[in-house]
Amino acid sequence: MVLTDAQWDAIEPLVPKPPRRADGRGRPWRDPRDVLNGVLWILRTGAPWKDLPGRYPPYQTCHRRFQQWFRDGTIERILHGLAQDLYQRGGFDLTESFIDGTFAGAKMGLQRRKGEARQGDQDHGSGRRRWSSSRRGDREFFTT
């Protein structure tokens, strides 16, 4: 993911300028546009930070700046700015949208405390409990 010049122009005022020491010493900060491109690549792909391609700044820099920008609200302002820019250019339509439940946790059933009496879970022949799934190891489904 690489921001276009038009996109960068729309959000550049939202990105804080890197601080400089009064004495001018120290290593200069990486270009915020390059860092943001790396952060957006991670957010888009879902890859681990260490897998950030070499065309972006070091992953440590991108991760540290992402944390800083997240804490101070810069990331939220940037994402809103990009969405607003896309909407103004006619490329963002919310009349149809989808929710991805990929990361939604599913409840596996009643959680029992250790040592609690469990009726109906006696062994039956092969050592498995009634209605347990043989493909799921220790996870039990439909235990009666």
N, C-alpha and C positions, 0 to 999 in steps of 0.2 A: 504494500500500500504506500503510495506516494501522493502527498497533497499536491494539487495543481496550484499554479500561481494565483488563480482566482480564489481558491479555497484558503490559501495562506493569507492573502490580502484581507479576507473576511475575518479571520480569527487572530491575526498577528497582534492587534491591540489587546486581546484577551490574555496573551502569554506574557508573564512578567519578565522584565529584562534581567539578565543574569547580574548578580552583584559583583562589583570590583572593589578590591582593596584600595584604600586611599593612597597607599604608597606605590601602587601599580605592580606589586610583586605577586607571585603565584601563577599557577597555570590558568590560562583563559578557559572559560566554560565552552563546552561544545555548542554548536549552533542549535538553538531551540527547535528550529524546523526539522533538522535531521533527527533530533531526539524524539520529537513528536511523531515523525514517520515511523520510527522504531517501535514506539509505544502502540501506535495504531496497528502496526503489523501484528504485534502480540495479541492485542484485543480482538483483531479480526480472525486470526488463525487459532487462538487458544493454545498455542505452543508454549512450552516452558521458556522462561527468560533466557536460559543458557543456549537455546536453539535459535536465537536471533541471528539472522544472516549477517555476514561480514560487511555488507553494503551500508549497514546502520552503525551508529556509535556502539561502543562496548555495552553488553547487556547490563553490566553493573551501573553504568551511567544512566541508561534508559530506565532501569528499575528504580534507582534512587530518585531520579527526577519525577517519575510517575508517582511515587509515594509522596513526595513533596507537593506536587500539583494536586493530588487527590486530597491531601489534608487541608490545603488552603482553598479548595473549591475551583481551582483552575481547570481541572479535567471536566467538571460538570459544565462550566462556562464554555469550554471548547466544543464539547459534544453538542450543546444547545446551539452554539454559533454555526457549526457545520450543518446541523439539521435545518436551521433557519435559512442558511444560504441555499441549501438544496431545495427547500420549499419555495423560496423566492424565484428560483430558476425553473420551477414547475416539475421537479423530479421527485417530489416527496408527496405521496398521496396516502392519507390515513383512512380513506373510506373502506379499505380492505386491509386487514392485518391479521397476523397469526401469532399465537403464543407457543413457544417451544418449551415443552415440559421435559426436556432431556435430563435436567438436573433436579427434577422434583423428587423428593424422597417418598417412597411408598412405605406405609406401615405394614410390617410383616405379621401383625397379629398381636395378641395380648402379650405383653412383656411380663414375665414372672420373676419374682425375686428368688435368689438362691435359697434352697432349703424349704420353699413353700410346698405344701402338699398339693399334688397334682392328681386329680382323679381321672381315670380313663386312659392313663398313659402307660399301662402295664405292657411289658414285653409280650409279644405273641409269636411264639415259634422261632423265627429266624433272628430274633433280637431287635428287629425294627418295631417301632410303635405303629399302631394302626394308622392307615392313610398317610404315611410319610412318603416323601418323594425320594426314590433311590438315586436320583441324579443330582441332588443338591447337598449331599454330604450331611452335615449336622443341622441344616435348616429343615424345619418341619412345616408342612402345609396341611391344612385340613385335619389337624389333630382333634379327635373327638373325646 
